[in-house]
């Protein structure tokens, strides 16, 4: 490859990188933004509790986190988030019931 072609290629790459704009489609600063970040932190806390074998408190944190994400799914009309987190909430609720009733 000659120097002229290398320079043209480098210029084209710089042009593509500098003009490329990624537009976010998720809202920022509204109610769903706060719920999703708080729910994410709650789920991460549940993961830490699970890793340190603090049971059943880990289930409570996971349950609260997925309920938050379920709400976000409803606000965004996102069926995948709704389905995933509705099922997860039921699973964690069953785990809490089993844990508290001794079943």
N, C-alpha and C positions, 0 to 999 in steps of 0.2 A: 504494500500500500504506500503510495507516495505521500509526501508531506502535505500536499494540497488537499488530498482526499481526507487525510487524518484531521486537518484543521477544519474542513467542512463538516466532518462527522462530529467533532468536538463541539463546534458551534451549534449544530443541530441538537445535540444532546443538552447543551446548556439552555437553548431556547425552549425545548420541551419541558425541562425541569423547572424553569422560571415561570412559565405561563400555565403550568398545570394547576388547576384549582380543584380541591376536593370539597364538595359542599356537603356538610353534615345534614342528615335528614332527621335526626332526633332533636327534640326541642331542648333548649337550654334556659334554665332560670325559672321554668314554670313548676307546677306542683309535681309533675311526673319526674322531673330532674332530681328534685330533693328526695322523693320516695325511692327512686332507683339507687341513688348513692347510699342512702341510709340503709336500705335493704341489703345492698352489697356488703357493707361493713358488718351488718348483723350476720349474714351468711358466713363471712370469713371468720367472725367470732365463733360461730357454731362449729366451723371446721377445726379451729384451735381447740375448742372444748372436746371435740371428738378425738382429736389426736392425743390429748392429755387424759382421755378416758373419764371425763366429767359427765356422767350420765345421771339423770335424764335432762339436765340443763341444756346439753347440746341440742336435744330435740326441740326444746322450746325456742332456742335461737334460730335454728333452721326453719321451724314452722313460721315464725314471725317474718323471717327474710323472704320466704317463698310467697307468703301472703302479700307482702309489699310488692314483689315482682308480679304477682297476679293482678294487683291493682294497676300497676304500670301497663301491663298487657291490655287491660280493659280500657285505660285511657288512650292507648295508642291503637286500639282495635287490631291488635296483633294476636291472631289465633294460636300461633305456636307458643307464645309466652303464656297465654291464657291456659291452654291445655297442659303444658308442661308443669306450670306452677300449681294448677288446680289438683293435678294428680299428686304432685309432691306434697302439697298441703295435707291431702287425705292420708298419704303414707306416714308423714310425720305425726299427724293427729292420732293415727292408729298406734304408732310407737309410744306416744305419750300416754294414751289410755292403757295400753298393755303395761307400761312401766309403773303407772300410778295405781292400777288395780291389782297388780301382781299376777295378771293372767299369763 
